[in-house]
Amino acid sequence: MARYVFGADVGGTTVKIGLLTETGEKVEFWEIPTVTEDHGSRIIPDIAASIRAKMKERKIEDTEVVGAGVGVPGAVNSDGMCYQAVNLGWEKISVVNELHSALKLPVKAGNDANVAALGEAWKGGGQGYNNLLLVTLGTGVGGGIIIDGKILSGSKGSGGEIGHIHLVDDEPEKCGCGKHGCFEMYASATGAVRLARRVLAMYDEPSVLREKEYECRDIFDAAKNGDNMARMAAEQYGYYLGKGIAAVATVTNPEIIVLGGGVSKAGDMLFDLLMPSFKKYAFSGCAEAKFALAKLGNDAGVYGAAKLLIG
C-alpha cells in the first residue's frame, strides 16, 4: 500500500524537495541546485535522480509511493504543460511527461504560486477550507486560488496572476509587466516604498524615513512608532491592498484569504490597514471572508506539490 509522496518546488537557485506521508506529515525536506544552463535541461533529470537516491537511501519501494508533484515558476496548465518559465530557460515543456519518463512514478505539476496556495489550504493558514485565496506580498504580488479544493489554473496556467489586476488609471510609472497601474505597483514591498516616497515628496513634515534608506518593514515600524508620514504611507498601502483583494474576492468568493510573503510579517497591523477598503469594495456576498496569515513559509510549495497527488 502506498505510504509516501514527494513534492518539489523549483526555484531559480534551488529546488526544494520533500518526502511526506500521504497524510501530509513531513518526513524529510532537502534542496538541490537548480542548474539553468542549456535551457534548464538538467532540472527534471536532477529532480528524478534526487528522489530516486532518497528512495534508495530509505529503502522505499515504488509500490509505497503515491507519486511526485512539482511546482514551477511559470504558467502550467492542468495537464502539466509549462508554456514558459523564464528563470529556468524553459519554453513549452511537458513537466509531467518528462519527469514521469525519468522517474517512472505518477507525476503532477502546477504553477508555484498556485501550488503554494494548495499547500496552505492543506497544512497551513487555510487548513480546513476548500475555497481559498492566497496573496503573497513580496517584491511583487502573487496569488493562488483554490476552488472546491482544486487549483484554478486557467486554460494556459495563468490563473491567479492577481498582481496584474488594473487598479489605478493615469499611473505614470510602468509596472514590470509593461503596463501601468497594476495591483503589485502599490501592494508589494516595492510598492510600499513607492507610496512612501510620494508621501514624503508631497509633505514637508519630519519623518525618520527621511534620515536613511528605508525598506517596506521600516515604513510599518515607523508607523507603529507614531511617525505621521509613515502612517500615511501605510494607510495608502492598506487602501490599495484591500481594494485589490476585494476585486479578486468578488470573483472567487473565498472562505478564507491567506496573506503570505515578506510583507505579511507586519501581522495584525496589515489586517487593520486593509479591512476598511476591503469592506468598501468587496461585493456583499464575498465581504465576510476570513483572513489569516500563511504558516508554511518557504515550505508551502513542497506541501502543495505533494498534495497534487492526493485527492
C-alpha positions in Angstrom: 0.0 0.0 0.0 1.3 3.5 -0.9 2.5 5.4 2.1 4.7 8.3 0.8 4.5 11.2 -1.6 7.2 13.6 -2.9 6.8 17.3 -3.5 9.3 19.5 -5.4 9.3 23.3 -5.6 11.5 24.6 -8.4 13.1 27.9 -7.8 15.7 29.9 -9.8 18.5 28.9 -7.4 17.5 25.7 -5.7 14.8 23.0 -5.9 13.2 22.2 -2.6 12.2 18.6 -2.4 10.1 16.9 0.3 9.3 13.4 1.3 5.9 13.3 3.1 3.5 10.7 4.2 0.2 10.6 2.2 -1.5 12.3 5.2 0.9 15.2 4.9 3.3 14.5 7.7 6.9 15.8 7.0 9.5 13.0 6.8 12.4 14.9 5.3 13.0 18.0 3.2 16.2 18.9 1.3 17.5 21.0 -1.5 19.4 20.5 -4.7 20.9 23.2 -7.0 18.8 24.5 -10.0 21.0 24.1 -13.0 19.7 26.5 -15.6 22.4 26.1 -18.2 21.5 24.7 -21.5 17.9 25.9 -21.2 17.4 24.1 -17.9 17.7 20.7 -19.5 19.2 19.2 -16.3 16.5 20.3 -13.9 14.0 17.5 -14.4 16.6 14.7 -14.6 18.2 16.1 -11.4 14.9 16.0 -9.5 14.3 12.5 -10.6 17.8 11.4 -9.6 17.5 13.1 -6.2 14.1 11.4 -5.5 15.4 8.0 -6.6 18.5 8.4 -4.4 16.3 9.2 -1.4 14.1 6.2 -2.1 17.2 4.0 -2.2 18.6 5.6 1.0 15.4 5.0 2.9 14.7 1.6 1.2 11.4 2.8 -0.1 9.8 0.7 -2.9 7.9 2.1 -5.9 4.7 0.5 -4.6 5.0 2.6 -1.4 5.0 5.9 -3.3 1.8 7.7 -4.5 3.9 9.8 -6.9 5.7 13.2 -7.2 4.3 16.7 -7.6 6.2 19.7 -8.9 5.6 23.4 -8.6 7.4 25.6 -11.2 7.8 29.4 -11.7 5.8 29.7 -14.8 2.4 29.1 -16.4 1.4 25.5 -16.1 -2.0 24.1 -17.3 -4.0 21.3 -15.7 -2.2 18.7 -17.9 1.2 19.7 -16.6 2.3 21.6 -19.7 4.6 24.6 -18.8 4.3 27.3 -21.5 7.2 29.3 -20.3 9.5 29.6 -17.2 11.9 32.4 -18.0 14.1 32.0 -14.9 14.6 28.3 -15.8 15.1 28.8 -19.5 12.1 26.6 -20.3 9.9 27.1 -23.4 6.8 24.9 -23.7 7.8 21.8 -21.9 5.6 19.0 -20.5 6.8 18.8 -17.0 4.6 15.8 -16.2 5.6 13.7 -19.2 9.3 14.4 -18.8 9.5 13.8 -15.1 7.4 10.7 -15.4 9.7 9.4 -18.1 12.7 10.0 -15.9 11.2 8.9 -12.5 8.8 6.1 -13.6 6.3 7.2 -11.0 3.0 9.1 -11.3 3.6 12.9 -11.6 1.5 16.1 -11.5 2.6 19.7 -11.9 1.4 23.2 -11.3 2.4 26.9 -11.1 4.5 27.5 -8.0 2.1 30.2 -6.5 -1.0 28.1 -7.1 0.8 25.1 -5.6 1.8 27.1 -2.6 -1.9 28.1 -2.1 -2.8 24.4 -2.2 -0.2 23.8 0.4 -1.6 26.5 2.7 -5.1 25.0 2.3 -3.8 21.6 3.1 -1.5 22.1 6.0 -1.1 25.9 6.5 -3.0 29.0 7.3 -6.1 27.9 5.3 -6.2 24.4 6.7 -9.8 23.1 6.7 -11.1 25.4 3.9 -11.9 24.3 0.4 -12.2 27.8 -1.1 -9.1 29.9 -0.5 -7.2 32.9 -1.9 -3.5 33.1 -1.2 -2.0 36.6 -1.6 1.8 36.7 -1.4 3.3 40.1 -0.7 6.9 40.3 -1.6 8.9 42.1 -4.4 5.7 41.6 -6.4 2.2 40.4 -5.6 1.5 36.8 -6.3 -1.6 34.8 -5.9 -3.1 31.3 -5.8 -6.8 30.5 -6.0 -8.3 27.2 -4.7 -11.9 26.5 -5.6 -13.6 23.4 -4.2 -10.2 22.1 -3.1 -8.7 22.4 -6.6 -6.3 24.9 -8.2 -7.8 27.4 -10.5 -5.1 27.3 -13.2 -6.9 28.6 -16.3 -6.6 27.5 -19.9 -2.8 28.1 -20.1 -1.9 28.1 -16.4 -2.1 31.9 -15.8 -5.0 31.8 -13.4 -4.2 33.5 -10.2 -1.9 36.3 -11.6 -3.6 38.8 -9.3 -0.7 41.1 -9.1 -1.6 42.5 -12.6 -5.2 43.4 -11.9 -5.6 47.0 -13.0 -6.2 49.3 -10.0 -5.2 52.9 -10.9 -5.7 55.0 -14.1 -3.1 57.6 -15.1 -0.2 55.9 -13.2 3.0 57.5 -14.7 5.4 54.7 -13.7 5.5 51.4 -15.6 4.9 48.0 -14.0 7.4 45.2 -14.6 4.8 43.6 -16.9 5.0 46.7 -19.1 1.5 48.1 -18.2 0.5 50.8 -15.8 -1.5 50.9 -12.6 -1.2 47.2 -11.7 -2.1 45.9 -8.2 1.5 45.0 -7.4 2.7 48.5 -8.0 1.1 49.5 -4.8 0.6 46.4 -2.6 4.1 44.8 -3.0 7.1 45.6 -0.8 8.5 47.8 -3.5 5.0 49.4 -3.9 5.0 50.4 -0.2 8.4 52.1 -0.8 7.0 53.9 -3.9 4.0 55.1 -1.9 6.2 56.4 1.0 8.4 58.2 -1.5 5.4 60.0 -2.9 4.1 60.9 0.5 7.5 62.3 1.6 7.7 64.4 -1.6 4.2 65.8 -1.1 4.6 67.0 2.5 7.4 68.8 4.5 6.7 67.1 7.8 9.7 65.4 9.5 10.0 61.7 9.4 12.5 59.0 10.3 12.2 57.8 6.8 14.0 60.9 5.6 17.0 60.0 7.6 18.0 56.8 5.9 17.5 54.4 3.0 14.3 52.5 4.0 12.6 49.3 3.2 9.0 48.2 3.5 9.4 46.9 7.0 10.9 50.3 8.1 7.7 52.0 7.0 5.5 49.8 9.1 7.8 50.0 12.1 7.9 53.8 11.9 4.1 53.9 11.5 3.7 51.8 14.7 6.0 54.3 16.5 3.9 57.3 15.6 5.6 58.7 12.6 2.9 60.5 10.7 4.4 60.3 7.3 5.0 56.6 7.6 1.5 56.2 8.9 0.1 58.0 5.8 2.1 55.7 3.5 1.0 52.6 5.4 -2.7 53.7 5.2 -2.3 54.2 1.5 -0.7 50.8 1.2 -3.6 49.2 3.1 -6.1 51.0 0.9 -4.7 49.5 -2.3 -4.2 46.1 -0.7 -7.8 45.9 0.5 -9.1 47.2 -2.9 -7.1 44.7 -4.9 -8.1 41.7 -2.7 -11.7 42.8 -2.8 -11.6 42.6 -6.6 -10.3 39.1 -6.5 -12.7 38.0 -3.7 -15.7 39.4 -5.6 -14.9 37.0 -8.4 -13.7 33.9 -6.5 -15.8 34.2 -3.2 -13.2 32.5 -1.0 -14.0 31.3 2.5 -10.6 32.5 3.7 -7.9 34.8 2.4 -4.4 33.9 3.5 -1.6 36.5 3.4 2.0 35.4 2.9 5.3 36.7 1.7 7.7 39.1 3.5 5.2 41.9 4.0 2.9 39.6 5.9 5.4 39.8 8.8 3.7 43.1 9.7 1.0 40.8 11.1 -2.3 42.1 12.5 -1.4 45.7 11.5 -1.8 44.6 7.9 -5.4 43.4 8.5 -6.2 46.7 10.3 -4.9 48.6 7.3 -6.6 46.7 4.6 -10.0 45.9 6.1 -11.7 49.4 5.6 -11.2 49.3 1.8 -11.8 45.6 1.5 -15.2 46.1 3.2 -15.9 49.1 1.0 -15.2 47.4 -2.4 -16.0 43.7 -1.9 -19.4 42.5 -3.0 -21.6 41.9 0.0 -21.7 38.2 -0.5 -18.0 38.0 -0.5 -17.1 40.5 2.2 -17.4 38.1 5.1 -14.3 36.1 4.1 -12.0 35.3 7.0 -8.4 36.5 6.9 -5.3 34.6 8.2 -1.5 34.6 7.9 0.3 32.0 5.9 2.0 29.4 8.2 4.2 27.3 5.9 6.7 29.9 4.7 9.1 28.6 2.0 7.8 25.0 2.5 4.3 25.8 1.2 5.2 24.9 -2.4 6.6 21.5 -1.3 3.4 20.6 0.6 1.2 21.8 -2.2 3.2 19.9 -4.9 2.8 16.8 -2.8 -0.9 17.5 -2.4 -1.4 17.5 -6.2 -1.1 13.7 -6.0 -3.6 13.3 -3.2 -7.3 13.8 -3.9 
